[in-house]
């Protein structure tokens, strides 16, 4: 199964969550066992030589890919969540959204200084969420060895906010 086959498994839903948006629904790919496995295999093959120690997954669909990649890479998994969703002491970062601000948090002991980190999310749009996630990783002393996405909406130029990191997207929509 190649990338074109995987892309064909992603359903597009018009006007969701708001009018004018063409939503890329990955649930149709995830429910297909061989397709989901192929996504995880392709991404894990790319990062196997990076000696990843921790995979950071961004809430919420990044948990799905991040957990599977962590398993394949024999690495730990760290969830980055919306503010107020993690118990215990956390480190937080605020970031800009198209229409306001939001905040992300991670446990303050989630990453050890110098740890090799792969950051993962399902989709790269404007890049703000991942940029905030990477700030959290670096604030804890982690070393970002890669940033991975299943899908990239290249026309939104999110890659520009992440230009200082090695970034890979499996499926790109121009």
Rosetta blueprint (number, residue, H / E / L):
1 X L
2 X L
3 X H
4 X H
5 X H
6 X H
7 X H
8 X H
9 X L
10 X L
11 X E
12 X E
13 X E
14 X E
15 X L
16 X L
17 X L
18 X L
19 X L
20 X L
21 X L
22 X E
23 X E
24 X E
25 X E
26 X L
27 X H
28 X H
29 X H
30 X H
31 X L
32 X L
33 X H
34 X H
35 X H
36 X H
37 X H
38 X H
39 X H
40 X H
41 X H
42 X H
43 X H
44 X H
45 X H
46 X H
47 X H
48 X H
49 X H
50 X H
51 X L
52 X L
53 X L
54 X E
55 X E
56 X E
57 X E
58 X E
59 X L
60 X L
61 X H
62 X H
63 X H
64 X H
65 X H
66 X H
67 X H
68 X H
69 X H
70 X H
71 X H
72 X H
73 X L
74 X L
75 X L
76 X E
77 X E
78 X E
79 X E
80 X E
81 X E
82 X E
83 X L
84 X L
85 X L
86 X L
87 X L
88 X L
89 X L
90 X E
91 X E
92 X E
93 X E
94 X E
95 X E
96 X E
97 X E
98 X L
99 X L
100 X E
101 X E
102 X E
103 X E
104 X E
105 X E
106 X E
107 X E
108 X L
109 X L
110 X L
111 X L
112 X L
113 X L
114 X L
115 X L
116 X E
117 X E
118 X E
119 X E
120 X E
121 X E
122 X E
123 X E
124 X E
125 X L
126 X L
127 X L
128 X H
129 X H
130 X H
131 X H
132 X H
133 X H
134 X H
135 X H
136 X H
137 X H
138 X H
139 X H
140 X L
141 X L
142 X L
143 X E
144 X E
145 X E
146 X E
147 X E
148 X E
149 X E
150 X E
151 X E
152 X E
153 X E
154 X H
155 X H
156 X H
157 X L
158 X H
159 X H
160 X H
161 X H
162 X H
163 X L
164 X L
165 X L
166 X L
167 X E
168 X E
169 X E
170 X E
171 X E
172 X E
173 X E
174 X L
